[in-house]
């Protein structure tokens, strides 16, 4: 598959790196020759220096035979124009555009083939906002991921000393929760994956990924973590797109919210836009300001400015001053690895949160959802099974008879709106939504092949 990525910023570079690893033919376009040179020194890809919205530049990048255009420049208008040109001149099959402005997102009807021919819209800011809101909903979780339109969730949690299931084998989970169906999809111990078998004993400090129907998530969490009180007070650092979106959503949930921003004009604008959020003008790393505003009573402090260093410092200070849980938005991958799990409870990478929504449109077979895990080392996917026993490698077969790649397991199946937790003798049926956990991303191609249908079906 030939893919053109327009924009070599954080999102474009991260996507390029992931796709090159999966042997896609990638060309990156940007006006910054130095950024492109840095990419080409690190990765096996082509680069073209020029304006993403210019027809000649798109042609030079290979627009005439590209399978997909991914427009992720910092300009919504450039992204829209590039997709429109690719459609008009090259009839590019799939056109994906990053759109940030709320005014565009509020009118999805304009993104039609006969108006503005963008096939898929991605809004990294909204994706990150939704991601953070799920973490606020589940204060004990490290990661919360949706599948099957929200019917199923995969949750990562750190097992703590004294938890009901800690020191016990996984198979006893059914005894603790006789009315709840769940499955442990993966365990990471000291950053190494442990195959989850029935006799595997969960240890304190383990990072446990479990899957269950969304309605049962809290019950399973209680077996691995102490019951956390619901979040009632949130403090946000940063009044940009993400901070505003979070404040709007938290207001709607009735959560007491304070937002700090150092820019007078933006602080005034945000204050006028929000109804019940207290907007403070100042530095989120100002100790006196945080104390004065009751940081010791804050359930969640979330730093979402555009400055990694400011986010890290303010989150560390908030934790030191008594905030129960702190999160920090961090763009640089090296920083994420450095701070995750230390003073800062959760480091959020916007690139990793966003890339899953892109990968779902690139996977072979009928893949509905893709989520990156463990900072891109692992992946969880939702694939739809098609065909019959003659044309499919999964339909009509028991899970134990499916040749899953090493380190891959099926966690759940959604069939006609009903959630079925996978067991070794569960038989896959056509149109089942199958949710898989893949420890080694290098095996993704093998998983995709399992869900591709033979010619007899077509």
Buried (B, 14 or more C-beta within 10 A) or exposed (E): BBBBBBBBBBBBBBBBBBBBBBEBBBBBBBBEEEBBEBBEEEBEBBBBBBBBBBBEBBBBBBBEEBBBBBBBBEBBEBBBBBBBBBBEEBEBEBBBBBBBEEEBBEEEEEBEEEEBBBBBBBBBBBBBBBBBBBBBBBBBBBBBBBBBEEBBBBBBBBBBEEBBBBEBEBEBBEEBBEEBBBBBBBBBBEEEBBEBEEEBBBBEBBBBBBBBBBEBBBBBBBBBBEEBEEBEBBBBBBBBBBBBBBBBBBBEEEBBBBBBBBBEEBBBBBBEEBEEBBBBBBBBBBEEBBEEBBBEEBBBBBBBBEBBEBBBBBBBBBBEBBBBBBBBBBBBBEBBBEBBBEBBBBBBBBBBBBBBBBBBBBBBBBBBBBBBBBBBBBBBBBBBBBBBEEBBBBBBBEBEEBEBBEBBBBBBBBBEEEBBBBEEEBEBBBEBBBBBBBBBBEBBEBBBEBBBBEEEBE
